[in-house]
Amino acid sequence: MSDTETPILWNAENGVATLTFNRPHRHNAWTTEMETLLRALLSQATADPKVRVIVLRGAGRAFCAGFDLEGVGTEGLLTAPPYRAGDLEQRYSYVRGIPKPVIAAIDGAAIGVGLVLALVSDIRLASSRARFSTGFTRRGVIAEHGSAWLLTQIVGAGNAADLVLSGRTVEADEAATMGLARLLDRDFDAEVMSYAQDIAQNCAPRSLAIAKRQLACVGSQTLAQATRMADLELEACEGTPELREGVASFFDRRKPDFAPITGMPKLAGDTDS
C-alpha cells in the first residue's frame, strides 16, 4: 500500500460509522494529513443523522503506533498550538465534545498519539493482542496532548504515573485490570460491531449526547454541581419524544424507535453551578 491511498477509510452501516486508520505498512503511524482528515470525517459523522455511534480502528496489526517520525520527521510536531481554554477544544480532546459515542477498537499497538486517540474516545475495547504505551519519556519528550490528565482520570494517579514516567508497554490483560480498556477475547471485530450496534439501535441519540457531556464535565465539577446538572437535565426529559418512546417500547416489549438528532441538544444544566 502506498501513501497516496486514503489514510483513513469511512464505512457506515446500521447506525455505526467506522473510521479505519489505513496505513498498515507503517502500523498506522500518525501524520498531520491523518489528523486533518480525522477531524473532517468526525464532523461528517456528527452531521449525519443516520450515524449514531462512531468506531475508530486500525487496519492490519496496529491501532496506531504513534507519530510517523520516520516518514515525516519532527518538523512542526513540537510546536505548541494556540492556547484554548475549553476542555473540549484542544487538539484531540474535541473528540469528547462530539455528541455521539466514540469507541476505540484497539487491535494491536496504541502508542504515543495512538494512545491519546484511545484516551479521548469514550469507550476503549481491546483485543488480546492490544498493547499500550505512552512512550514519551523514552523518546525525549513529555506526556503530550493532555495524556497525563486523561490517564489520571481513567486509571487513577498511581497507574497514570507508572505509565507516563516509565513509558513501558502494557499488555491487554494488564490494561483491562487497571481499567484502561475492556478486553474482548473472542471474535474481536464482530464483538466490537455488536457492541456498537446495540448502542445505536437501543439508545436515544439525545440521551447519549447529554450523558456524554455529563461524563466530560466530571473533571471540572463537584458532586453537588454534577447532581444539579443531572437534576436539571432529568427535568428537561419530561414530555420529550425520547422519553415517550423509551417508556412505550418497554411496555410494548419491542426495540425503541428513537428519532435522530443533529448536533448537540440544548443542555439545561450546561452553565448551572
Buried (B, 14 or more C-beta within 10 A) or exposed (E): EEEEEEBBBEEBEEBBBBBBBBBBEBBBBBBEEBBEBBBEBBEBBBEBEEBBBBBBBBBBEBBBBBBBEEEBEEEEBEEEEEEEEEBBEBBBBBBBBBBBBBBBBBBBBBBBBBBBBBBBBBBBBBBBBBBBBBBBBEBEBEBBBBBBBBBBBBBEEEBBBBBBEEBEBBEBEBBBEBEBBBBBEEEBBEBBBEBBBEBBBEBBBBBBBBBBBBEBBEEEBEEEBBEBBBEBBEEBBEEBEBBEBBEEBEEEEEEBEBEEBEEBBEBBBEEEE
